[in-house]
Amino acid sequence: MVIGDDLQSTEITTRVLREALPVTSSIESFHWDTSELGGISVASLQAERGASFPVAAEWRPSLAACDVLVTHFFPIREEVLRCAPNLKLIGSLRHGLENVDLALARERSVRVENNPGRTAEAVSDLAVCAIIDQLRGYALADRELRAGRWLQPLEAAPHAMDVRMATVGLVGFGYVGRRVAEKLRAFGTRLLVFDPLVPIAEIQAGGAESVSLDDLLAQSDVVTLHARLTETTRGMIGGAELSRLKE
């Protein structure tokens, strides 16, 4: 059973599954309509924060029969699992699993798989774009020019520098952090990494230096965060950490 939405369409997911699975597999597909919830952006944020949504009546027969449930943002919590007594596997099309009740799935012996690194390419592109922009002030200069004002270089980027001259600190060296490092290496940028979960040899192999968070903050011209929000990482950058940054 597939539950798609406006960000990950039911049609594409179903087509890929039909191509990958044996022809004898039966696939039931449904679209999560979030129009009355404020749209997918609002509904997905609620799902990530623990919200549950009613199971549509037309979904229930398929849930009762399904062995595998593939979801994107629709939250898989108590009501869904109660309606799916034969469920053996939940496949999340996302990296995060905030929309799945992992404890309850584990209690019911339902295996859960996610899709790590799915958006690493897009997110790393955005991070590198933001770094270059902050070093050069392109977005600010563009906004001012469109408003009829021509900024002098020091107004657009008072601390401008070549990307190759910058020291960039990456907090987190997972799927996204490694792609950011790979792209910045092409500029010759000095890279510092803080990630206590990754062996130093792996960080060095990625062309970066493994350092403490304090050293990263003190030495970096730009700090980019790529650590998932957990109870360990919540609030890891606060006033004390900001005070260690360069002026």
N, C-alpha and C positions, 0 to 999 in steps of 0.2 A: 504494500500500500504506500502511495506517494502523497504527501501533503505539500503542495507548492504554494507560492505566494507571488506578489508583484515584483519581488527582487530576484527570485529563483523560480522561473516558470515551471509549472507542472508539465507542460508539453516537452520542454527540453530534457528535463530529468527523466521523464518516462521514455523518451526516444533513446537516450543513452543506455538506460537499463535494458530496454528491449534488445539493443544491439549487443549488450554484454552478457545477458543471461540466456540460459537454454530456452529454446522455443516453447518448451512445455510450461514455462513459468507463467503464472497469471499475475497481471499487474493491474490494480485498481488505482485510479488517480483522482485526486480532488484538489480544488483550489481554495485556499484560505482567503475569504473575502474580508478585507479589513476596512472597507469604505465607511462603515458605521462606527469604527473605532478611532477614526482620525487618520487613517492611512497606514501603510506598512511601517513607516518610520516611527510613528507613535506606538503602534501595537508591538513592534519588535523590541522597542526599548522597555515596554511594560513586561514583555516575556522574559527579557534578560534580568529584570529585577524581581522575578518570582511570581508574576501574575499567571493565573490560569484562565482559560476561556472555555465556554461550553462546547461540548462535542456535538456537532451537527447531527441531526437525526439520520440524514442520508449516509453518513459515514459509518454508523454503528454496525451494519451487517458486514462491511468489509473489515472493520476493526476486529470483529468477533472471529473472523476466519483467517486473519493475516498472521504470517510467520515473521515477516520482516516489515518494519515501518521506517520509511525514509522521510525525514522532515528537514525543513530549512529553519524557519523562525517559529512555527507553531509550537507552543510549549507542550511537552510530553510529561504530564504529571498524573496525579492519582486517578482522575476520572478516565483519562485515556487508557491507562494501564488496566483499570478495572474492566474496561470494555474489550480488552484484547487478551483473553486468557491463554491463547496459544502463542503469544508473541515470544520470539527467541532473540531477535536482534533489532536494535534501533540504530539507524544510520543517520548521523547528522551531517548535512552538507556544509556546515560551518566549522571554523576552527574551535570556537568556544562552545562549551556545553552548558551555558547558563540556563538555557531553555529546556533542559532535561533534568528530571528528578533522579539524579544518579543513585542516591541511597535507596530509593524505592525500587529502581530497576535492579540494583544489586540484590536487594532482598527477595525479588521475584525471579532471580537467576536469568535476567534479561541482559544480554551483552550489549554494550554501547560502543559504537565506533564514530570517530569524528573525522574531519578533513583538514588536518593541520597544514598551515602554509598556503591555504587556498588563495588568499588575497595578498600574499607577500610581495608579489611583483608590483601591484598597484600601490600598496602602502609605501613600499621602499621608493618608488618613483616620486610619490608625493613628498616623502621626507627629504630626498635629495633636492627636489625643487624648492622646498621651503628653506633649506640650508643655503642654497645659492642665492635665493632672494634676500635672506636676512643679511648675507655678506655684501650684497650689491644694491639692495633697495629697489629692485625693478618694479615690484607691485605698487609701492608707494609713488614712485616716479610716474608710473602709468596712470594711476588715479589722479594725480595732480595735473598731469598734462591734459587729460580728458576734461578736467575742470577749468582749463585755460591757464594753468600756472606752470612755469618752467623752473623746476628745482635745480639749484646748483648741486654738484656731486656730493658735497659734504652734508647737504640738507637731506638728501635721499638715503645716504648710508654713511653716517659720521665715522663709523669704524670699518670702512670698506677694506677688503683684502682679497687677493686672489684665492680661489678655492685650494690651490696647491700649497699655499702658505698657511692655511688654517689647520688647527688641531681640533678634531671632532671627537667628542666622547660619546660612546654608545653604551647606554644602560640597557643591558639585555642583548644576548647574542644568539637568538633563536632564528627562526625562518626569516623574519623581516630584518633583524639586525645584521645578519650575514649578507643579505642582498644589498643593504645600504652600504656596508663596508666594501663589497665587491664593486659597486658603482663608483664610490668615492676614490677607490684605489686608482681608477683610470685618470683621476686628476692629480695624483701624487699627494693626496691629503694624508697627514699624520693621523692615525686612528688609535684611540684608547678605548678599551672595553672593560666594563665591570659586569661580570656575570659569575657569581660563585658556583653556579651549577654546571659550568662548561669547563672542561680541562684546559689548562694554560696552553698545551700543545695545539689544541684546536683553534684557539684564538690566534696564536702565532701563525698557524698555517693559513689563517684568513687575512694575513697581512696587518695584524693589529697587535698592540701591546696590552697585556693583561695587567690592570692596576686596581687599586682600591677605589671605592667610591669617592673618598676624600681627595685622593690624588687626581682622579678624573675631573672632579669639579674645579679644582684649583688650576689645572693646566689647560682646560679646553676653552676654545673660542666659541664653540657651539656644543650644546649637549642635546642629544636626541634620545627619547625614551622609548624602549621597545620591550618592556617587561609587562607581562599580563597583570591585571589587577587581581591580587590575592590578599589574604589577611597579612601576609608577610610584606608585600610591596605597598600596601595602602599607606599613604602619607610618607613615603620614603623621601620625597622631595618637599621640604618645608622651609621655614625661615632659616634654620641653622645651615641647611645645605645651600640655600641661595646666597647666604652671606660668604660662602667659600668661593663663589664664582669670581672671575676676573671683573674688575670695575667696568 
